[in-house]
Amino acid sequence: MTLRGRHLGAAFLFALVLALGSFVGWRYWRESLAPRATEAEILAANPDEPRLFRFAGNPAIIVLVVNDLAVQGEMLNRIAALTEKRGLPRDRVVSPEELTAAIAAAGATPATWYYGHDYSEKTLKRFVALANQTAGGLTGAEQRLFTMLDRISPAGGSDWLPWALITLPRAGLDPLLDDTARATILRHELSHGEFFSEVTYESHVMRFWREGLSATQREAFTAFLAHEEYDTGNEALLANEMQAYLVHTADPRFFNAEAVGLPEAELTDLRRRFIAGMPQSWMRSLLAR
């Protein structure tokens, strides 16, 4: 190798080291904005501002711990209106005035309409596109949320596909949100995150909805979810909510046999059969304890 060749080779190696160092630094910076955390660590978080975590059991589930229920509503209620709530349009994002009217009709407030949210990556991207096309763009609070998400995944999530976003309010924001309620909300929402981000679990849920439940049991869950104002024309939504309430909602204030109109023994048997058929995962390991 000539002297010039050695210099070029050294320059190339130096540039490569700098590039690798920058990449490692960027990855470390991104990780610091959404550190991996267990259920216990997420429940213990008490941020003064909305804070992102990645769930340790499945890092494709991004958890937003919110410091204010009103802020959570401002960030996410229009996404709920687009994707889940009965009687609201699916082809456009509602205006703030339409959202206020829908929440009032439900007897709720923007802060209490939802205690926890859950959305797939696909849903979030569709919301942004429709907001820009049909609603004059994102609100300030919504833009804040998506800026946070973009900062931890600048490539649009391409290295985590598919991923999901769920939320949890920090402690002390509402009299209902005691330790038991928050643990139940987190586990309920994590199960939604698993449905959105793990195809084997999604397949199990859809199969159980169609084949594991009798027609009468599906009707009972559909009626329960209609009472909760979910869009009963969306089969995937019904199946996803069924698994979350049936298996992952231990607090009877949120779900019980009377609410769904089925005997407790029947629900117990459904849970047993659902868990028995679950794919191996962090979730099955926890349920087996």
VENQUI-V909142 format. One record per pair of residues at least 12 apart in sequence whose ideal C-beta (glycine too) atoms are under 8 Angstrom apart, sorted by sequence separation. I is the first residue (numbers start at 1). GAP is how many residues later the second one is. D is the distance in whole Angstrom. If there is no record, write none. Layout:
# VENQUI-V909142
I,GAP,D
I,GAP,D
This chain:
# VENQUI-V909142
41,12,8
52,12,6
53,12,7
81,12,8
82,12,7
275,12,5
42,13,7
51,13,7
52,13,8
81,13,5
169,13,7
225,13,6
228,13,8
275,13,8
50,14,6
51,14,5
88,14,6
168,14,7
41,15,8
50,15,7
78,15,6
87,15,8
245,15,8
37,16,4
39,16,8
50,16,5
51,16,8
78,16,6
149,16,7
169,16,8
222,16,6
225,16,5
36,17,7
37,17,7
38,17,8
50,17,6
81,17,8
85,17,7
168,17,6
221,17,7
225,17,8
34,18,4
35,18,6
36,18,5
37,18,7
38,18,5
39,18,8
47,18,6
49,18,6
81,18,6
128,18,6
168,18,5
33,19,6
34,19,6
35,19,7
36,19,7
37,19,6
38,19,8
48,19,6
34,20,5
36,20,5
45,20,5
47,20,5
218,20,8
221,20,8
42,21,6
50,21,7
78,21,6
81,21,6
168,21,7
221,21,5
224,21,8
246,21,7
50,22,8
77,22,6
124,22,8
167,22,7
36,23,6
42,23,6
166,23,4
166,24,7
221,24,8
246,24,6
247,24,6
50,25,7
124,25,7
221,25,8
246,25,6
37,26,7
77,26,7
166,26,6
209,26,7
166,27,5
247,27,6
34,28,6
164,28,7
165,28,8
246,28,7
247,28,7
164,29,4
209,29,7
210,29,8
213,29,8
206,30,7
209,30,4
125,31,8
164,31,8
208,31,8
243,31,7
164,32,4
77,33,6
80,33,7
163,33,8
164,33,5
206,33,5
209,33,6
80,34,6
93,34,7
162,34,6
163,34,6
205,34,5
209,34,8
162,35,5
205,35,6
208,35,7
224,35,6
73,36,8
74,36,7
77,36,6
83,36,7
121,36,5
224,36,5
73,37,4
77,37,7
80,37,6
93,37,5
205,37,8
224,37,7
73,38,5
76,38,7
79,38,7
92,38,6
93,38,5
205,38,5
223,38,7
72,39,8
91,39,8
121,39,8
221,39,6
70,40,6
73,40,6
79,40,6
83,40,5
95,40,7
121,40,7
122,40,7
220,40,5
247,40,7
70,41,4
73,41,7
76,41,5
92,41,8
93,41,6
94,41,7
121,41,5
124,41,6
220,41,5
69,42,4
72,42,7
92,42,4
93,42,4
120,42,6
121,42,5
220,42,5
68,43,8
69,43,7
76,43,8
91,43,8
92,43,7
96,43,7
120,43,8
121,43,7
79,44,7
82,44,8
83,44,8
120,44,5
121,44,8
72,45,7
79,45,7
82,45,6
119,45,7
195,45,5
217,45,7
69,46,8
118,46,7
119,46,5
118,47,7
119,47,8
79,48,5
82,48,7
117,48,7
118,48,4
192,48,6
195,48,7
78,49,7
117,49,7
118,49,8
195,49,8
217,49,8
116,50,7
117,50,4
116,51,5
116,52,6
191,52,6
192,52,6
78,53,7
116,53,8
191,53,5
217,53,7
115,54,6
189,55,8
188,56,5
191,56,7
78,57,8
188,57,7
191,57,4
213,57,7
190,58,7
212,58,7
115,59,7
188,60,5
78,61,8
115,61,8
187,61,5
188,61,5
212,61,6
112,62,7
115,62,7
187,62,8
212,62,7
111,63,8
187,63,7
78,64,7
74,65,7
184,65,6
208,65,8
212,65,7
75,66,5
115,66,8
184,66,6
188,66,7
208,66,6
74,67,4
75,67,6
183,67,8
184,67,4
74,68,8
183,68,8
75,69,7
76,69,7
116,69,5
185,69,8
208,69,7
71,70,7
75,70,4
115,70,6
116,70,8
181,70,6
184,70,6
207,70,8
118,71,5
180,71,5
116,72,7
117,72,8
181,72,7
116,73,5
181,73,8
204,73,6
118,74,4
204,74,6
118,75,6
121,75,7
204,75,6
120,76,4
119,77,8
120,77,8
176,77,7
201,77,7
118,78,7
201,78,6
200,79,4
201,80,7
64,81,8
198,81,8
200,81,8
201,82,7
198,83,7
64,84,8
62,87,7
194,87,7
194,89,6
62,90,7
76,91,7
191,92,7
190,93,8
50,94,8
50,95,8
72,95,6
52,96,6
52,97,8
72,97,7
50,98,7
52,100,6
60,100,5
69,100,6
59,101,7
62,101,6
64,101,6
66,101,6
60,102,7
61,102,7
62,102,7
64,102,7
65,102,8
66,102,7
60,103,4
61,103,5
62,103,5
63,103,6
64,103,5
65,103,5
66,103,5
67,103,6
60,104,7
62,104,7
63,104,7
64,104,7
65,104,8
66,104,7
69,104,5
61,105,6
63,105,6
65,105,6
68,105,7
69,105,6
67,106,8
33,115,8
33,118,6
34,118,4
33,119,5
30,121,7
30,122,5
30,123,8
47,123,6
63,123,8
106,123,6
30,124,8
46,124,5
43,125,8
45,125,7
46,125,6
42,126,6
63,126,8
63,127,8
61,129,6
63,130,8
62,131,8
58,132,8
61,132,3
57,133,8
60,133,8
61,133,7
55,135,6
58,135,7
43,136,8
58,136,6
61,136,6
60,137,4
55,138,7
60,138,8
43,139,6
58,139,6
43,140,6
58,140,7
86,140,7
90,141,8
87,142,8
43,143,6
86,143,5
39,144,8
42,144,6
85,144,6
86,144,6
85,145,7
86,145,5
84,146,6
85,146,7
86,146,7
39,147,6
84,147,6
39,148,7
84,150,8
39,151,7
84,153,6
83,154,8
58,223,8
57,224,8
58,224,6
57,225,3
57,226,7
57,229,8
